[in-house]
Amino acid sequence: MAGHSKWANIKHKKAATDAKRGKIFTRAIKEITVAARLGGGEIASNPRLRLAVDKAYDQNMPKANVERAIKRGSGDLEGVSYEEIRYEGYGVAGAAVVVDCMTDNRVRTVADVRHAFTKHSGNLGADGSVLFLFKHCGQLFFAPGTNEDKLLEAALEAGAEDVINNDDGSIEVITPPYEFIAIKAALEKAEFKAELAAVTMKSSNEIILTGENAVKMQKLLDALENIDDVQEVFTSAVIDS
């Protein structure tokens, strides 16, 4: 990543996240429902459910919606039964892509995902083909000019795994996935508000794409994001626009 302006890419990701806010509640409800079904409806004893609920509240989801989703997942209310499916594949220039889905119709979902890959210069791969290139973690980005020493001290005190200084002056804080919300809150209390923060699959082998390749890759990512059954899309591609 030497010499690359990662901050420009972060701002692009933030804009893309803001643009899909209409889907956030739907995706959060699915995640809460599945987490409750797999690990039970008690938040205190189900780390995945606790994270899903914290994320939902962070997006200002009403408490009643959260409680209904938990009840559906734990079987106390009737509702659609979703299953988790993860697809792996390759985009432009061999960039790795991981697509996390929740669906009530596996046949429909795989057809939609395969179509997106095929139409936009990608290939759907086998299970395990690219997943080893990603790490499940919390990720917070801070703007260039942030006080590095104070952020480092606050992040490590809060329990962060790592603090990364990028070439363009932006700073990245890495957390364990299920401690992300608590660490984010601790940093905000210390007056460090991230420009972009999420639990993600962080690529260990980023591929910078420019020009036509960048345009093609963005079209693939957008097509996958627009599939109703898709929860999250992760990639090793860095779109340098």
C-alpha positions in Angstrom: 0.0 0.0 0.0 3.0 2.3 0.0 2.3 5.6 -1.6 -1.4 4.8 -2.0 -4.0 7.2 -0.5 -6.0 4.9 1.7 -8.0 7.7 3.1 -9.6 8.4 -0.3 -10.7 4.8 -0.4 -12.1 5.0 3.1 -14.2 8.0 2.2 -15.5 6.1 -0.8 -16.5 3.2 1.4 -18.3 5.6 3.8 -20.3 7.1 0.9 -21.3 3.7 -0.3 -22.4 2.7 3.2 -24.5 5.9 3.6 -26.1 5.2 0.2 -27.4 1.8 1.3 -28.9 2.9 4.7 -32.3 1.9 3.5 -31.3 -1.7 3.7 -29.6 -1.5 7.1 -32.6 -2.3 9.2 -33.6 -5.3 7.1 -30.1 -6.7 7.3 -29.9 -6.0 11.0 -33.2 -7.9 11.7 -32.0 -10.9 9.7 -28.7 -11.0 11.6 -30.5 -10.7 15.0 -32.9 -13.4 14.0 -30.2 -15.9 12.9 -28.0 -15.1 15.9 -30.9 -15.8 18.3 -31.8 -19.0 16.5 -28.2 -20.3 16.6 -27.2 -19.2 20.0 -30.4 -18.5 22.0 -32.2 -15.4 22.8 -30.3 -14.4 25.9 -28.0 -11.5 24.9 -25.7 -11.9 27.9 -24.7 -15.5 26.9 -24.7 -15.0 23.1 -21.8 -12.8 21.9 -23.0 -12.8 18.3 -26.5 -11.7 19.3 -25.0 -9.0 21.6 -23.0 -7.6 18.7 -26.0 -7.7 16.3 -28.2 -5.9 18.9 -25.5 -3.3 19.7 -25.1 -2.6 15.9 -28.9 -2.3 15.5 -29.1 0.2 18.3 -26.1 2.1 16.9 -28.2 2.5 13.8 -31.1 3.8 15.9 -33.3 0.8 15.4 -36.3 0.9 17.7 -36.2 -1.5 20.7 -39.5 -3.1 19.7 -38.0 -4.1 16.4 -35.0 -5.7 18.0 -37.1 -7.6 20.6 -39.4 -9.0 17.8 -36.4 -10.2 15.8 -35.0 -11.9 18.9 -38.4 -13.6 19.6 -38.6 -14.8 16.0 -35.2 -16.2 16.1 -35.7 -18.0 19.4 -39.0 -19.4 18.3 -41.3 -17.3 20.5 -42.9 -15.7 17.4 -43.6 -17.1 13.9 -41.6 -15.7 11.1 -39.4 -16.5 8.1 -36.6 -18.9 8.8 -33.3 -17.7 7.3 -30.2 -19.7 6.7 -26.6 -18.3 6.4 -24.7 -18.9 3.2 -21.2 -17.6 2.4 -20.0 -17.5 -1.2 -16.4 -16.9 -2.3 -15.1 -15.8 -5.6 -12.8 -13.7 -7.7 -13.3 -10.3 -9.3 -11.2 -8.2 -11.7 -7.5 -8.9 -11.7 -8.0 -11.8 -9.3 -9.2 -9.7 -6.4 -10.8 -11.9 -3.7 -14.5 -11.5 -2.8 -16.5 -12.9 0.1 -20.3 -12.6 0.0 -22.3 -13.2 3.2 -26.0 -14.0 2.6 -29.1 -14.8 4.7 -31.9 -16.3 2.7 -35.1 -18.3 2.8 -34.4 -19.6 -0.7 -30.9 -21.0 -1.3 -31.6 -21.7 -5.0 -32.6 -18.1 -5.7 -29.6 -16.7 -3.8 -26.9 -18.7 -5.5 -28.4 -17.9 -8.9 -28.4 -14.2 -8.2 -24.8 -14.2 -6.8 -23.5 -16.3 -9.7 -25.2 -14.0 -12.2 -23.6 -10.9 -10.6 -20.1 -12.5 -10.8 -20.6 -13.7 -14.4 -22.0 -10.4 -15.7 -19.3 -8.3 -14.2 -16.0 -10.1 -15.1 -15.8 -12.3 -12.0 -16.0 -16.0 -11.1 -17.8 -17.7 -8.3 -15.3 -20.0 -6.5 -15.3 -23.0 -4.3 -15.7 -22.9 -0.5 -12.4 -21.9 1.1 -10.9 -20.6 -2.1 -10.3 -17.1 -0.8 -11.5 -17.0 2.8 -8.0 -17.7 4.2 -7.0 -14.2 2.9 -9.4 -12.5 5.4 -9.5 -11.9 9.1 -12.8 -11.4 11.1 -12.2 -8.3 13.2 -13.5 -4.8 14.1 -12.0 -2.0 12.1 -12.1 1.8 12.9 -10.5 4.4 10.6 -9.5 7.9 11.9 -8.7 10.9 9.7 -5.2 12.1 8.9 -4.1 14.6 11.6 -5.5 12.6 14.5 -3.2 12.6 17.5 -1.4 9.4 17.0 0.1 9.0 20.5 -3.1 9.7 22.3 -5.2 7.4 20.0 -2.7 4.6 20.5 -2.8 4.9 24.2 -6.6 5.1 24.3 -7.0 2.2 21.9 -4.6 -0.2 23.7 -6.2 0.7 27.0 -9.6 -0.1 25.6 -8.4 -3.6 24.4 -7.6 -3.0 20.7 -5.5 -5.7 19.0 -3.5 -3.3 16.8 -3.1 0.3 15.7 -1.9 0.8 12.1 -0.4 4.1 10.7 -1.1 4.4 7.0 1.2 6.2 4.6 -1.4 9.0 4.0 -1.6 9.8 7.7 -4.9 8.0 8.4 -4.9 5.6 11.4 -6.6 2.2 11.6 -7.6 0.5 14.9 -8.2 -3.3 14.8 -10.3 -4.9 17.5 -11.6 -8.4 18.3 -15.0 -8.7 16.5 -17.2 -9.2 19.6 -15.4 -6.4 21.6 -15.8 -3.9 18.7 -18.8 -2.0 20.2 -17.2 -1.6 23.6 -13.9 -0.4 22.2 -15.6 2.0 19.8 -17.6 3.5 22.8 -14.4 3.8 24.8 -12.6 5.6 22.1 -15.6 8.0 21.6 -15.5 8.7 25.3 -11.9 9.6 24.9 -13.0 12.0 22.1 -11.9 9.8 19.2 -14.7 9.4 16.7 -14.0 7.1 13.7 -14.9 8.2 10.2 -15.7 4.6 9.3 -16.2 1.8 11.8 -17.5 -1.7 11.3 -17.0 -5.4 12.0 -15.6 -6.7 8.8 -13.5 -9.3 7.1 -10.1 -7.6 6.7 -8.0 -8.6 3.7 -4.4 -9.5 4.3 -3.5 -9.1 0.6 -5.0 -5.9 -0.9 -4.9 -5.4 -4.6 -5.0 -1.8 -5.9 -7.2 -1.4 -9.0 -7.2 1.7 -11.2 -8.8 2.9 -14.4 -11.0 0.5 -16.2 -10.3 -2.3 -13.8 -11.5 -0.1 -10.9 -14.7 0.7 -12.7 -15.4 -3.0 -13.5 -14.7 -4.1 -10.0 -17.0 -1.4 -8.5 -19.8 -2.6 -10.8 -19.4 -6.1 -9.5 -19.4 -5.0 -5.9 -22.5 -2.8 -6.5 -24.3 -5.7 -8.2 -23.6 -8.0 -5.3 -24.6 -5.3 -2.7 -27.9 -4.8 -4.5 -29.0 -8.4 -4.1 -31.7 -8.6 -1.4 -30.3 -11.7 0.2 -26.8 -10.3 0.6 -25.8 -9.1 4.0 -22.2 -8.0 3.5 -19.6 -8.0 0.7 -15.9 -8.1 1.5 -13.0 -7.8 -1.0 -9.3 -7.5 -1.2 -9.7 -4.9 -4.0 -8.8 -1.3 -3.2 -10.6 1.0 -5.7 -8.2 3.8 -6.5 -10.5 6.4 -8.2 
